[in-house]
Amino acid sequence: MGHLGTNATTVERAPARVRAWTFAATAALGWALFTLTILHVVSSFDPLTDPVSRYAFTDAGQGMLEASLLSFAVGVVAVRGTLAAAGLRVSRTTTALVVTAAGGLVAAALFPAAFESHVDPASGLIHQYGSLLAFLSVPGIALSLLDQLRDSPDAGLRAARRGLQRVVWPSIGLLVAFGASYVADKLTGGPPPLSAFVTLFDLLPEALIQRAVFLADFVLLAALLVVANRAAWSRASR
């Protein structure tokens, strides 16, 4: 509770522009997470076996997945705005990753996966690659900021960097596990080492790992907001 209180105080003492961007990012990401959670509650799909993309064809909560992904995209852009308003150097690489993540989420929202016969296979490919780009880009945004925080003279920012590191590496690990589970799902038979690989990831369903990656991305973006507000507070207190 003390840590949460410190973060709230940091936001309150940040400049108004940073607070506005933080509010926009928190509202967008919060709405995305809330909508996605409600969709899982009202739908009859199984979260352990059905990928998130299938919820576009749910029997209840039509349009909620698309709304969640679009809100997520807005949240990613607003996080970038918060970082820039806080005075952190937002490089071209960081901006490109933000655009890629947001664009991938928008593409995934507008082009459904090809789970139904009436869906154009091209739509399924756009959805698949859009989702992949978004999943890869969000951890990249955090990695692109770690270097500039390493030598910061501010103890609070160095602590924020350590907190960001504790979030980003598990996020990347989950992303690798998701990729491995996706590959394992496409493989059948083969020599014993390959069969053992497939059996291992059969114990960790692809759909479950995918949801863990989603959650890790939300946590990672929240950590970036904390870093931005601490940077703004540090600059304002000098």
RARAUR-V115477 format. One line per field, one symbol per residue. ss: DSSP state (@ for helix, = for strand, . for the rest). phi: phi as a letter, one per 40 degrees, with the letter a starting at -180 (. if undefined). Layout:
ss=???
phi=???
This chain:
ss=.@@@@@@@@@@@@..@@@@@@@@@@@@@@@@@@@@@@@@@@@.........@@@@@@......@@@@@@@@@@@@@@@@@@@@@@......@@@@@@@@@@@@@@@@@@@..........@@@@@@@@@@@@@@@@@@@@@@@@@@@@@@....@@@@@@@@@@@@@@@@@@@@@@@@@@@@@@@@.....@@@@@@@@@@@...@@@@@@@@@@@@@@@@@@@@@@@@@@@@@@@@.
phi=.ccccccccdccccddccccccccccccccccccccccdcccccccccbccddcccbccagdgcccccccccccccccccccccccgcccccccccccccccccccccccbccccbccccdcccccccccccccccccccdcccccccccbcccccccccccccccccccccccccccccccccccbbggcddccccccdcccbddcccdcccdccccccccccccdccccccccccc
